[in-house]
Amino acid sequence: MSMAAAMAVALGVDWGLGWPDPLYRRIGHPVTWIGDLIGRLDRDWNTAGARPGRDRLLGVAAAVLVIAVTVAFAAAIAALQPGGWAGLVLTSVLAWPLVAARSLDDHVARVAEPLGRGDLPGARRAVAMIVGRDPERLDSAGVARAAIESLAENASDGIVAPLFWGAIFGLPGIAGYKAINTLDSMIGHRTPRHEAFGWAAARIDDVTNLIPARLCGLIFAAVSALPRASCATMWRDAGHHRSPNAGWPEAAMAGGLGIRLSGPRVYGDRLSDEPWVNAGGGDPNSASISAALALYRRALAALAALLLLAAAL
């Protein structure tokens, strides 16, 4: 059966069930298993910038090792799958934990709820769970902006990208992508500790997200209330973003909702003076988060339809 159909079913299962807490407490999660390996390599191989040349070389080796182990394990499991409908069902179940559609929706909705009540401290605590910037320095618009940016970016690299690679390469594709994305999340940062060791992880993640990020932006534009404005904002502003990929879904969402995103922000004690995306838009609020979630849910439905269409063709 088509891998695209299996990915559509996996998306549906994840949306319906998420990853249940009892299951997490019992066996953890595949991403945490990958993260344990990355963490061990980071501790054992990374000199934290003391020897940059060695760190970069070993960072390449670490990235290759993590990806190879993950893909080999997934390929071995895939080789054992039966054909026909039984294989489709088993592949969907195995791919399900590697999609994060329900979890992302839940986390962003938890920001909108206290913000809508005027509980800024509660909204800051909720947004701190999904962004790296200092929440105590965010006003109401900053909290809403951070939540919507996280929704747009994670829709791309947490849902569209893994399903894209899974539709093409099956279980090894979706598992290999999650290994790449987890590497980038854990060590792909421009910090003194990971500038050299995480160099390969960040570059590999950039390459594997080139197509999915732009596809995610196009889906957002297609299902938005302002598709022309969404496309125009992507074309104009996506390239100004700090990330070569995240700017596409963020710009599409900003234009589709008529709000401005990105802009200056604080990480730790450092001010990052970044340009605005859709600078002429208004500042977002709790209602903007709700509108962004509605757009996101329509995009998931459109993505499922695209996967099923690909399977039919």
C-alpha positions in Angstrom: 0.0 0.0 0.0 1.1 3.6 -0.6 3.2 5.2 2.1 1.3 8.4 1.5 -1.9 6.7 2.7 -0.1 5.3 5.7 1.1 8.8 6.6 -2.4 10.2 6.2 -3.7 7.5 8.6 -0.8 8.2 11.1 -1.8 11.9 11.1 -5.4 11.0 11.8 -4.4 8.7 14.7 -2.2 11.3 16.2 -4.9 13.9 16.0 -7.4 11.6 17.6 -5.1 10.3 20.4 -2.0 12.4 20.7 0.6 10.4 22.7 -1.2 9.3 25.8 0.5 10.1 29.1 0.1 6.5 30.4 2.0 5.3 27.4 4.7 7.9 27.8 5.2 7.0 31.5 5.4 3.3 30.5 7.7 3.4 27.5 8.7 7.0 26.9 8.6 8.2 23.3 10.7 7.5 20.2 12.0 11.0 20.1 13.2 10.8 23.7 15.0 7.6 22.8 16.8 9.4 19.9 17.5 12.3 22.3 19.1 10.0 24.8 21.7 8.9 22.2 22.3 12.5 21.1 22.8 13.6 24.7 25.3 10.8 25.4 27.3 11.7 22.3 27.2 15.4 23.2 28.5 14.6 26.7 31.2 12.2 25.6 32.5 13.8 22.3 31.9 17.6 22.6 34.7 19.6 24.2 32.4 22.7 24.3 34.6 24.8 22.0 37.9 23.9 23.6 39.0 22.2 20.3 36.7 23.5 17.6 38.2 21.5 14.7 37.8 18.3 16.6 34.4 19.2 17.7 33.2 19.9 14.2 34.6 16.6 12.9 33.1 14.6 15.8 29.8 16.6 15.4 29.6 15.3 11.8 30.3 11.8 13.0 27.7 12.1 15.7 25.0 13.3 13.3 25.8 10.5 10.8 25.7 7.9 13.6 22.4 9.0 15.0 20.7 9.2 11.6 22.2 5.9 10.5 21.2 4.0 13.6 17.6 5.4 13.5 17.2 4.7 9.7 18.6 1.2 10.0 16.3 0.4 12.9 13.3 1.7 11.1 14.3 -0.1 7.9 14.6 -3.4 9.8 11.1 -3.0 11.2 9.7 -1.9 7.8 11.2 -5.1 6.2 9.1 -7.2 8.6 5.8 -5.6 7.7 3.3 -7.6 5.7 1.8 -6.3 2.5 -1.7 -5.1 1.9 -4.0 -3.5 4.4 -2.3 -5.1 7.4 1.0 -3.5 6.3 -0.8 -0.1 5.9 -2.2 -0.3 9.4 1.0 -1.4 11.1 3.1 1.2 9.3 0.5 3.9 10.3 0.7 2.8 13.9 4.5 2.8 13.9 4.6 6.3 12.2 2.0 7.8 14.6 4.4 8.7 17.4 6.6 10.6 15.0 3.8 13.1 14.2 3.1 15.9 16.7 -0.1 17.5 15.4 -2.3 17.1 18.5 0.5 18.0 21.0 1.3 21.2 19.1 -2.4 22.2 19.0 -2.7 21.5 22.8 0.4 23.5 23.7 -0.6 26.6 21.7 -4.2 26.5 22.9 -2.9 26.6 26.5 -1.3 30.0 25.7 -4.5 31.5 24.3 -6.7 30.5 27.3 -5.0 32.5 30.0 -4.1 35.4 27.6 -7.8 35.7 26.8 -8.6 36.0 30.5 -6.0 38.8 30.9 -3.7 36.4 32.9 -0.4 37.5 31.5 1.8 35.6 34.0 -0.1 32.4 33.2 0.2 33.0 29.5 4.0 33.6 29.9 4.3 30.3 31.8 2.4 28.5 29.0 4.4 30.0 26.2 7.7 29.2 28.0 6.9 25.6 27.3 7.2 26.0 23.5 9.7 28.9 22.9 13.3 29.6 23.9 13.0 33.4 24.4 12.7 35.0 27.9 8.9 35.0 28.6 9.2 37.5 31.4 10.2 40.2 28.9 7.1 39.6 26.7 4.0 41.8 26.8 0.6 40.4 25.7 1.4 40.9 22.0 4.8 39.3 22.5 3.3 36.3 24.1 0.8 35.9 21.3 3.4 36.5 18.6 5.7 33.8 20.2 2.9 31.3 20.3 1.8 31.9 16.7 5.4 31.7 15.4 5.9 28.5 17.3 2.7 27.1 15.8 3.8 28.0 12.2 7.4 26.8 12.5 6.5 23.5 14.3 3.7 22.8 11.9 6.4 22.7 9.2 9.1 20.7 11.0 6.9 18.7 13.3 4.2 17.6 10.9 4.6 18.5 7.3 8.3 17.5 7.0 8.1 14.1 8.7 5.0 13.2 6.7 6.6 14.4 3.5 9.7 12.2 4.0 7.5 9.4 5.3 5.3 9.5 2.2 8.4 9.2 0.0 10.6 6.7 2.0 8.2 5.1 4.4 9.2 4.4 8.0 12.9 5.0 7.4 12.1 8.4 5.9 9.9 9.6 8.8 12.2 8.2 11.4 15.3 9.5 9.7 13.8 13.0 9.5 12.9 12.9 13.2 16.5 12.0 14.0 17.7 15.0 12.0 15.2 17.4 13.6 16.0 16.2 17.1 19.7 16.6 16.4 19.0 20.2 15.4 16.8 20.9 18.4 19.4 19.6 20.8 22.7 20.6 19.4 22.1 22.7 16.3 22.5 26.0 18.2 25.0 28.9 17.6 26.2 28.8 21.2 29.7 28.5 22.5 29.1 24.8 23.4 27.5 23.8 20.1 28.8 26.3 17.5 31.2 23.6 16.1 29.8 20.4 17.4 26.2 21.2 16.2 27.3 22.6 12.8 26.5 19.5 10.8 23.2 18.9 12.6 22.0 22.4 11.8 23.1 22.2 8.1 21.4 18.8 7.6 18.2 20.1 9.1 18.2 23.1 6.8 18.5 20.9 3.7 15.8 18.4 4.7 13.4 21.2 5.5 13.8 23.2 2.3 10.9 21.6 0.4 8.5 20.9 3.4 8.8 24.5 4.7 7.7 26.0 1.4 5.0 23.3 1.0 3.7 24.2 4.5 3.7 27.9 3.6 1.7 27.2 0.4 -0.8 25.1 2.4 -1.3 27.8 4.9 -1.8 30.3 2.1 -4.3 28.1 0.3 -6.5 27.6 3.4 -6.2 31.1 4.8 -8.9 33.9 4.6 -6.4 36.1 2.7 -4.5 33.7 0.3 -3.2 36.5 -2.0 -1.9 38.5 1.0 -0.4 35.3 2.4 1.5 34.5 -0.8 2.7 38.1 -1.2 4.0 38.1 2.4 5.9 34.9 1.8 7.4 36.1 -1.4 8.4 39.5 0.2 9.5 38.5 3.7 10.4 34.9 4.0 13.9 35.5 2.9 14.5 38.1 5.6 13.9 35.6 8.4 16.8 34.4 10.5 16.0 30.8 9.3 16.2 29.8 5.7 13.1 27.7 6.2 11.0 28.9 9.2 10.3 32.2 7.4 8.0 30.6 4.9 5.3 29.2 7.1 5.6 32.2 9.5 5.2 34.7 6.7 2.3 32.7 5.2 0.5 32.7 8.6 1.3 36.4 9.2 -0.1 37.5 5.8 -3.1 35.1 6.1 -4.0 36.5 9.5 -3.1 40.2 8.8 -0.7 40.3 11.7 3.1 41.0 12.1 5.5 38.4 13.4 9.2 38.0 14.2 10.8 41.3 15.0 13.2 42.1 17.9 13.3 39.6 20.7 15.5 38.7 23.8 17.3 35.3 24.2 18.8 35.2 27.7 20.7 38.5 28.0 21.1 39.0 24.3 18.8 41.3 22.2 18.3 39.9 18.7 17.2 42.8 16.5 15.4 40.9 13.7 13.2 42.4 11.0 9.4 42.2 11.1 7.5 39.7 9.0 4.5 41.5 7.5 5.5 44.7 9.2 2.3 46.5 8.2 0.1 44.0 10.1 -1.4 44.5 13.5 -0.1 43.1 16.8 -1.6 39.7 17.6 -3.7 38.9 20.7 -5.5 35.9 22.1 -8.1 36.1 19.3 -5.2 35.9 16.8 -3.9 32.7 18.4 -7.4 31.2 18.1 -7.5 32.3 14.4 -4.1 30.8 13.9 -5.2 27.5 15.4 -8.2 27.4 13.1 -6.0 28.0 10.1 -3.6 25.3 11.4 -6.5 22.8 11.7 -7.6 23.6 8.1 -4.1 23.1 7.0 -3.9 19.6 8.6 -7.1 18.6 6.8 -5.7 19.9 3.5 -2.4 18.0 4.2 -4.3 14.8 4.8 -6.3 15.3 1.6 -3.0 15.8 -0.3 -1.6 12.6 1.1 -4.6 10.6 0.2 -4.6 12.2 -3.3 -1.0 11.2 -3.7 -1.9 7.7 -2.6 -4.7 7.5 -5.1 -2.5 8.6 -8.0 
